[in-house]
Amino acid sequence: MIFYLNRGLILEQALCQELESYLDKIHLDETYPNFHVKVTNNHPFAELYLHSTRTAADHFPAIVVTTETDNKTNDLMQLGEDAMAIGLELEDFEKFKAEMDSLPGICTLVDPESEKQIREIFEKTQYIYGIKMDQRKTDHVSIEIWADNNQLKNEVYEQIRLYISGYLQTVLKEKYAGFGVEFFDGTIRGERSNNYNTDFDIALSGAHIAFEMNYCISQIVLDSELSEITNEIEWEVINHVKNEQHTY
């Protein structure tokens, strides 16, 4: 029987949480008592388009964190898939389960039926064997800052730019250590000014910061029929339509 254990990272959720925490720690609301800067993954423009009766001013100032694209990390483009044979003990499985929802953005998943069956197998044997496939990804992150006060927009931009270029990577590396998060300040591109929007009955000033961030995601495929593992993995094309056998 085949089981899939998926271990992903929704980077924009992690970044949204960290930026919100950062603004709390620098007491931005106390610095600008007439404003509350929202940090969100849901673009306020989409919300206003869908619910035109809502007051636009209630949504701003806002920091919008999204990922534009993701792809395999450039330096690894010519390399094949990183796969290794593994054996899991019950303790390893418990650690995997404990990681689920432990931090914003962590997206580990094993469905309840599979979990039940895996635990039944562990009652009979010490190990379940399979393969672990790691994928190194690069997300192209986009951070938009919108406000109806141009000076406020500029100052919020500066606070965010300093954090991204400074301590953010250290925080992410500590909290999401198992995902190998890293980025380089040479990829950071900023647009402080010359972005405007007048579609919602108020004049909004916008700024934009973009950068690239690398991280690792994994899929573990367990096969309850395997009784041992080796260091070498033999790949065969799997054709489920013709029910061809596969081995590893």
QUIDA-V64595 format. One line per field, one symbol per residue. ss: DSSP state (2 for helix, 1 for strand, 0 for the rest). phi: phi as a letter, one per 20 degrees, with the letter a starting at -180 (. if undefined). burial: b if it has 24 or more other ideal C-beta (glycine too) atoms within 12 Angstrom, else e. A space follows every 10 residues. Layout:
# QUIDA-V64595
ss->???
phi->???
burial->???
This chain:
# QUIDA-V64595
ss->0111111110 2222222222 2222200222 2000000111 0002222222 0000022220 0111111111 1102220000 0111111102 2222222220 0000011110 0222222222 2200000111 1111111111 1111111002 2222222222 2222200222 2222202220 0110222011 1111111000 0001111111 1111111111 1110000000 0000000000 00000000
phi->.ecdddcdbe fffffgffff fffffelfff fcfecceedb eeffffffff cfffffffec fbdddbdfbc bfggfdgeef fecbfccdeg fffffffffg mfbgnfcebb fgffgfffff fffdbeccdr cddecedcee eccdccbecf ffgfffgfff fffffdegff fffffdgfdl fbbcffefcd cfcmdcbcfc mceddccbcc bdcdaccbcd ddcfefdacc fddeecfedf felffccb
burial->eebbbbbbbb bbbbbbbbbb ebbeeeebee eeeebbbbbb bebbbeebee eeeeebeebb bbbbbbbeeb eebeeeeeee eebebbbbee ebbeebbebe eebbbbbbbb eeebbeebee bbeeeebbbb bbbbbbbbbb bbbbbbbbee ebbbbbbebb bebbeeebbe ebeebbebbb bbbeeeebeb eeeeeebeeb eeebbbbbbb bbbbbbbbbb bbbeebeeee eebeeeeeee eeeeeeeb
